[in-house]
Amino acid sequence: MAEQEEYKEKFAPIYHSNEQVHRYDALIAAEDWEGNILECLRRVVQIPESAVVVDMGAGTGRLSVLLHPICSQLYLYDIAEEMLQVAERKLAAGKGNAPYEAHVADNRTIPRPDSSADLVIEGWSFGHMGVEDALQAVREMERVSRGHCVILETKTTASRVPLPPSPTLAKLYDRLEGEMGYASCDIRTDYRFKSRQEAEQLVSFFFGAEMAKQALDILRPDFVLPECTGVW
């Protein structure tokens, strides 16, 4: 499958390399500088202090770090151990006190019992999967959840217009809403970089030289780069 080949060639060398993972984490540290993700989550789901949270495709902890201070137990799953190691260090240094566990696992087969989490969340990992595999992962989310399932996926970077960035994701989003009955909304998760040079380096590193050129054309004087994210 095209997504699997792209993952092996482009993203696996990043996600499974200790050095490259830290560069990736520097990129996402600049993301959502206005705090719209947590505000949206608080608006669309009730997250009680007693909540057990499962973060699928957790990466370096982008969502886990936000949720750790407001839940009672947190489980992180990702196929890249190197990413999870960074996430664990961030959680240990963060504001949350809830116990947490991080485990290597595929989105399609999460080692959790049925109905064992109040919130199962996934962010920005379905783009590395084909449509059928991603839908299987959604069904796995639903199996583990006894409350809410929330999916966050990209709706373009370096653009103010929320659109699926690939035909595969367009098909996935259509089937999420049509076949599986998920409602959606779009939020801005803009990046704020320290300098124009940092923006160029980090965007080029992850998204490629063409995207970096597009990003510099739209980058604001305060080094903010627009990004749109869909929430289901």
N, C-alpha and C positions, 0 to 999 in steps of 0.2 A: 504493500500500500504506500501511496505517496507520502502520507503523514509519517509513517514509520521510517521510511528512508530519510526524510528530512530530519527526523529526530536523531537518527544514528549519525548522519553526516554533519549536521549543524549544531544541534542542541546537546547531545550526549557529551561531546567534548567539553562543554561548559558545565553542565550539571554534575558531571562525575569527576571533575578536576578541582582539587582544593583551591588552587590559585584562581581559576576562572570563576568559581562559585562566589568568591569574595568580590570580584568585579561585577558579577550579576547582582549581588546583594547591594552594592553601591548604587546601581541603577534603580532598584526598586525602593531604596531608601529615599530617593527623590520623588517618588510617585505619591499621588494623592496628598499633596502638601496642604490642602484645605480641609482634610479630614472628612470627606464626603462618604467614604465607605462605612465607617462606624455609624455615622448619622443615619445613613440609609438602612443599615441593619436594625438599628433601634426602632426605626419607623415601621419596617415591614414585618418584624418578628418580635415576640416577647422573649427576652432572655433572662429568666430568673437567676438569682444568685446560686441556686441549687443546680443549675443546668450542667449536664454532661455534654461536651462538645467534641465532635469528630471533624477534623480538618483533613480532607482528602486532596492529594496532590499538593501537600503543604509547602513544599519548596523550602525556602529559607525562613519561613514563618511569617510571611506578609500578613496573613489573616490571624494566625495564632497569637501573635504578639498583641493585636488589638483585642482579642477575645479573652485572653488569659486573665486579665484583672477582673472580669465580670462573670466568670463561670466557676463551678466547683471542681470540675475535672476536665482535663483536656487530653485528647489523643491525636497525634499527628501521624500521617501516613504519606510516604512518597517512595518512588522507585529508586531515588538517588540518595544513598546514605550520606554523601558529602553535603548535600543540601540540608538534610536533617541535623547534621552536626552543627551547622551554623545556626539553625533555628533553636536548637537546645541551648546554645551559648547565649543567644539573645533572650530567651525566656528566663534563664538563670539570672541574667543581669537586669531584667525588666521589673515592672511594678506589680505583677501578679504573684499570688501566694498559693494558688491552687496546684495540686499535684498534676504532673503531666508525664506522658510517655510518648516516645517517638519510635516508630517501627517502619522498616522497609516493606512496602507492599504495593501491589498494582491496584489502580483505581477500580478494576473490575472484580477484585477478590479481596475485600477488606476483612481482616481477621477479627471481626467483632460479632457478638451475638445479635440476633434479631431484636429490633425495638429496644436498643440499648443506649440511645443518645437522644437528647432533647433537641439538639441542633446538629445537622450534618451539613457541612459547607465545603464547597469546592471553588477554587479560583485559578483561572488561567492555565489549566492543564489539559482541558479537553481539546484544545487546538492542536495538540500533539497526537491526537487519536483520530481514527476514522469515525464516521458518523455512527455506525453500528456499535463499535467499541465504546464510544462515548455514551450512547443510549444504554448500553449494558451497565456502564458505571453509574448512570442515573438510577437505574433500577436497584443497583447495589446501595446507593444512598438511601433509597426508600426502604429497603430491607432493614437497614441499620437504624433508621430513624423511628422514634416514637412521637416526634413532634414536627419539626420543620426541616425542610431541605432547601438550601439556598445555593444557587450557582452564579458565579461571576465570570464573565468572559469578555474578551476584547471586542470593542466596537470601533476600532481604528485608533492609531497613534499618529500624532502630527496632523490631526484634523479636528475641526469643531463639529463635524457632521457624524452622528452615530450610525455607522453602517458596518455590516459584516465584512471583515477584511479579506475573505477568501470564499470561493464557492462552497467548499466543504463546511465552513462555519455557517454560511447562509442556510444550507440544508439542515444542519443541526438545529439552528435556532427555529426554523420553520417547524421542524418535527417536535421540538420541545413544547412549542405553543399549540400546535395543531393536534398532534398525536397524543402527547402526554399531559396536556392541559395546564401547562405552566404559564402564568402571567408574567409580564416583564416590564421593567422600567429602565431608563438610561440615566447614568450619572456621569459627571466629569471627574476624572481622576488625574488631573494635570500633574506633570512633573515640574519641580522647581530645582534647577541646578545652581551650582555655586558660580559658574562662569560659562561663557559661550564655548570655551575650550572643553570643559567637562561635559557639556551637553553633546558636543560633536564626538568626543571619545567614547562615551558610554552608549550613545545611540548607535554609533557605527559598530561598536563591539558586539552588540546583541542583535540589532535589526539590520545591519549592513550599511554600506557606503551610500547607496541610493536613498535609503530612508534618512540617513544623517544629513544629506544635502537638502532633502525636503524639510527636515526638522529645522535646520538653520534658517531656511527661508521664512518660516512661520514663527520662530522663536521670539518671544517678547523681549523688550529691553531689560526686564528684570529676570530674564532667563527661564521664563515659564513656557513649557511646551504642552499644548493641549492634547488631551487623550479622553476618549469616551469608553465607558464600560457598561455592558448590559448586566442587569441583575434579574434573575428568574427565581 
